[in-house]
């Protein structure tokens, strides 16, 4: 049976339309400024003083509105994550094999 299947030519099931698409030869891969970049600056070359070791400072910090919270730790204890019980930890470790309903 294998010998017979080797005689047939492989034909792919997917038909691609339009033939192979080759990359144009005249495309430049040099870094360019984004059209909306301020003053046409390149990424990483800005004069804002940003460097790899500089820390980021937000000039416009966002403060939560009344009734909004950014972290669960700011909520009351009933909304915080509860630590798993020892029984639950054992069930997860054993894969629930000892779990009987």
N, C-alpha and C positions, 0 to 999 in steps of 0.2 A: 504494500500500500504506500509506503514512504517513497519508493522509487517512482511510482506513478505521480505522486503529488509534486515531485521535483521537476517533472517534465513540463508542468504548466508554468507559464510566465505569471509572475505576481502583478496583479493590477490593483492599485489602491482603490478603496471604496469612496474616497473623497475626491471630488473634481474641483480644482482651483481654476477660477475664471481669470483670464487676462495674462496668463503666463508669469514668468519670474519677474519680480520687481527689483531692479538693481538701484543702488544708491547713486545719486548724481555725483559726478566727479568735481564739480565746481563749488561744493558746499564748504564753507569755512567753519572749523570747529573752535575758533578762538572765542574767548569770553567776550560777551557784549553786554552793554547796559540794558536793563529792561526798559521798554518804552515809557513806563510810568515811574521810573526811578527818579528821585530828586536830583537835579543837576546832572543827570546822566552818569551817575556813579556806578562803578562795577561792584558786585557783591564782595564784601570783605575789604574794600578799599576806601570805605567812608571815612570822613574826617571827624566822625562823632566820637572818636577816642575808643571805639570798641576794638578789643584785641582778644586773643584766645584766653588770656588770663584775667581779663577785666570782668567784673561782675556787672550784672544787669540792674539798672535802677529804673523803676517805673515812675515816670513824672506825673502820671494821672492815676493814682491808686483807686481801685473800686472798693467802695464800702458797701456792706449789705444794707438793704432797705429794712424797714421795720417788718419783722416776721420772716426775714430771709436769713439763711445760714449757709456758710461755705463748707462746713465740716460737720460730720455726725457727732463729733466730740463736743460741739457747741450746743447740741440738743439735750433735752432731758433724758434721764437714764432709760426710760421705756422705749426710746427710739434707737438706742445704741446697740451695737452687736453684742450678743451674749456669747460667752465662751462655751465651747462644747462641753457636755458633761463627760465624766469618765466612762460611762457606759457607751456613749456615742463614739468616743475615741476608740474603744475596744472593738466595737462593731465595724468601724471603718478599717481598722488594722487587720482584723480577721476576715474581712470581706463579707461580713454578715452571716458567716457559716453557723455561728452559735445562736443567731437571732431566731426566736420562736414566737410566733404570733398567737 
